[in-house]
Amino acid sequence: MLVILGDTLERAHNYAQQLHLPFPVLSDPQREVYHRFELTKNPIGIQRTASIIVDEAGLIHYIKRATNPMTWLQESRELLVAIKF
């Protein structure tokens, strides 16, 4: 598990420290990963987010995009089911 933050390395580091995350937080300041997975901002400026499960061979088993963070949190059960592939 990891988080990719579309921001500087310093902000990614601060984010991980503030939340005491037990997994890596990576920096993507040019938002290359965001663009690759079509995670652009909506017309009113809210950033889309996603949960993506990729296996060791690079095969995507699950992808769920959301604009509303609350929707993303509510769907975490679906993500847990998908992890058991």
C-alpha positions as a Python dict, from the first residue, in 0.01 Angstrom:
ca = {
    (1, 'M'): (0, 0, 0),
    (2, 'L'): (117, 351, -75),
    (3, 'V'): (-10, 701, -137),
    (4, 'I'): (96, 913, -432),
    (5, 'L'): (61, 1282, -356),
    (6, 'G'): (55, 1528, -646),
    (7, 'D'): (286, 1762, -464),
    (8, 'T'): (648, 1820, -362),
    (9, 'L'): (863, 1564, -185),
    (10, 'E'): (867, 1787, 124),
    (11, 'R'): (486, 1801, 140),
    (12, 'A'): (461, 1424, 87),
    (13, 'H'): (704, 1371, 373),
    (14, 'N'): (509, 1610, 600),
    (15, 'Y'): (180, 1439, 508),
    (16, 'A'): (319, 1098, 605),
    (17, 'Q'): (461, 1232, 932),
    (18, 'Q'): (144, 1418, 1034),
    (19, 'L'): (-76, 1112, 979),
    (20, 'H'): (181, 861, 1114),
    (21, 'L'): (125, 642, 808),
    (22, 'P'): (273, 290, 817),
    (23, 'F'): (326, 290, 440),
    (24, 'P'): (515, 506, 187),
    (25, 'V'): (390, 840, 58),
    (26, 'L'): (541, 921, -280),
    (27, 'S'): (570, 1258, -451),
    (28, 'D'): (439, 1329, -803),
    (29, 'P'): (489, 1707, -843),
    (30, 'Q'): (427, 1701, -1220),
    (31, 'R'): (116, 1483, -1160),
    (32, 'E'): (228, 1230, -1421),
    (33, 'V'): (56, 942, -1239),
    (34, 'Y'): (-258, 1151, -1188),
    (35, 'H'): (-278, 1221, -1563),
    (36, 'R'): (-204, 858, -1654),
    (37, 'F'): (-506, 744, -1452),
    (38, 'E'): (-728, 1037, -1560),
    (39, 'L'): (-734, 1194, -1215),
    (40, 'T'): (-780, 1551, -1327),
    (41, 'K'): (-956, 1820, -1129),
    (42, 'N'): (-1326, 1868, -1198),
    (43, 'P'): (-1462, 2202, -1332),
    (44, 'I'): (-1493, 2350, -982),
    (45, 'G'): (-1136, 2251, -888),
    (46, 'I'): (-1186, 1940, -674),
    (47, 'Q'): (-912, 1683, -729),
    (48, 'R'): (-1023, 1334, -831),
    (49, 'T'): (-872, 1053, -628),
    (50, 'A'): (-850, 680, -687),
    (51, 'S'): (-783, 347, -526),
    (52, 'I'): (-586, 117, -754),
    (53, 'I'): (-471, -240, -694),
    (54, 'V'): (-179, -352, -910),
    (55, 'D'): (-14, -693, -878),
    (56, 'E'): (359, -768, -899),
    (57, 'A'): (337, -810, -1279),
    (58, 'G'): (181, -464, -1320),
    (59, 'L'): (-170, -594, -1393),
    (60, 'I'): (-447, -369, -1261),
    (61, 'H'): (-705, -573, -1069),
    (62, 'Y'): (-910, -284, -936),
    (63, 'I'): (-951, 86, -1001),
    (64, 'K'): (-1210, 316, -850),
    (65, 'R'): (-1204, 690, -919),
    (66, 'A'): (-1391, 941, -704),
    (67, 'T'): (-1427, 1315, -687),
    (68, 'N'): (-1596, 1323, -349),
    (69, 'P'): (-1359, 1198, -74),
    (70, 'M'): (-1656, 1083, 135),
    (71, 'T'): (-1770, 853, -147),
    (72, 'W'): (-1418, 715, -167),
    (73, 'L'): (-1417, 639, 206),
    (74, 'Q'): (-1760, 475, 194),
    (75, 'E'): (-1644, 240, -79),
    (76, 'S'): (-1349, 109, 122),
    (77, 'R'): (-1533, -220, 182),
    (78, 'E'): (-1536, -279, -194),
    (79, 'L'): (-1162, -220, -197),
    (80, 'L'): (-1105, -471, 83),
    (81, 'V'): (-1295, -737, -112),
    (82, 'A'): (-1087, -663, -424),
    (83, 'I'): (-760, -701, -232),
    (84, 'K'): (-838, -1068, -174),
    (85, 'F'): (-780, -1157, -544),
}
